[in-house]
């Protein structure tokens, strides 16, 4: 009913993507992923440590049916490092999807637009399906699209901040202009914000902290899934036009008066 | 790292080249038999820590030493990503810096 969603060489039914960070345990994360119905999840890279097999997320995630695991380039400070991280991620995932994120400042974790653009060009040329985490900048979105990105992923607010869809106006322009999917990533706190993205015609949302840091991540994953589905349906149904004045819904015949 | 045949022809010698040259220095001294007895194993840096490698410098041996599951690691040697298809032709040399990466939870 939501309408399948084409991204890279894959087709997704669910328009809710999940990040796997910050969950209290791998088990909680897996239950949330299942409850969300997400078919795309993001993961990070870290150094291998002997004897830390319990941290392994690849095994359990890949055992879930129909999940595309997309490595991110978190930790990269510039384009060169991001390209390297993407190549390492591809070795692990065996697929060309990469969530490109370059945020050199740990205080706000805002994406570096110039390095992101440079890396996007290189990686797209190398055959990657690049999903760039980016500022909600409609001009940059077109540039990233021209660079060959498979989608654009504007931030709603700073990563993990839960400040919500502070960039709504810019995201709306991006959605109107885009020739590739627009996926809002980062900053969302409540399912209603995810619904708002979908109502304005966004293609998907990527949520992590809002679910991982909820009291009940599994239930919150369900709530986000329902909100995304509802928002998508609302967009498909077409919202009514706004009016400056009231437009009566009941006949105003004056039979009650004299 | 030596990946045959590219490296054998001396092509694309980057940072690894410098490391290999510095790795040669103790061996020259050993021949001059003043200094010091040859250390057992090959000295590598694995994930930022010194690692004495007891094998013949193959990645398969290194994975076994580190108890890493080859199916779940990605490898970078001296800053260069080594694709899975190239693993069998890698010959590690003294001083090589090896990074072994795995997936972790992340957003």
Interface residues (C-beta under 8 A of the other chain):
Chain A: X19 X20 X21 X22 X23 X26 X29 X42 X43 X44 X45 X46 X47 X48 X49 X50 X51 X55 X56 X57 X58 X59 X61 X69 X71 X72 X74 X84 X87 X88 X89 X91 X92 X93 X159 X160 X186 X206 X208 X209
Chain B: X47 X48 X66 X67 X68 X72 X73 X74 X75 X76 X79 X81 X83 X84 X99 X100 X101 X102 X103 X104 X105 X106 X107
